[in-house]
């Protein structure tokens, strides 16, 4: 059974994978697999937008002003006086 081939359409991604593969003395496929595995373990699962809006709606009701909530939570800090 033939192994599936990796097709990378982005020239930049292909060049980076190729550069890393040569540096690490590994195949490009191995580099891409390892990178994706590392990303999958590092990146947390994200809440779907529909779930987010359902949760917000159940907590705050159906008529909320997200901009007002953001403004309330926004912490404005004074900068340095450079003069």
Secondary structure in CASP SS format (residue, H / E / C, confidence):
PFRMAT SS
TARGET T0000
AUTHOR 0000-0000-0000
METHOD secondary structure of the structure
MODEL  1
X C 1.00
X C 1.00
X C 1.00
X C 1.00
X C 1.00
X C 1.00
X C 1.00
X C 1.00
X C 1.00
X C 1.00
X H 1.00
X H 1.00
X H 1.00
X H 1.00
X H 1.00
X H 1.00
X H 1.00
X H 1.00
X H 1.00
X H 1.00
X H 1.00
X H 1.00
X H 1.00
X H 1.00
X C 1.00
X C 1.00
X C 1.00
X H 1.00
X H 1.00
X H 1.00
X H 1.00
X H 1.00
X H 1.00
X H 1.00
X H 1.00
X H 1.00
X H 1.00
X H 1.00
X H 1.00
X H 1.00
X H 1.00
X H 1.00
X C 1.00
X C 1.00
X C 1.00
X C 1.00
X C 1.00
X C 1.00
X H 1.00
X H 1.00
X H 1.00
X H 1.00
X H 1.00
X H 1.00
X H 1.00
X H 1.00
X H 1.00
X H 1.00
X H 1.00
X H 1.00
X C 1.00
X C 1.00
X C 1.00
X C 1.00
X C 1.00
X H 1.00
X H 1.00
X H 1.00
X H 1.00
X H 1.00
X H 1.00
X H 1.00
X H 1.00
X C 1.00
X C 1.00
X C 1.00
X C 1.00
X C 1.00
X C 1.00
X C 1.00
X C 1.00
X C 1.00
X C 1.00
END
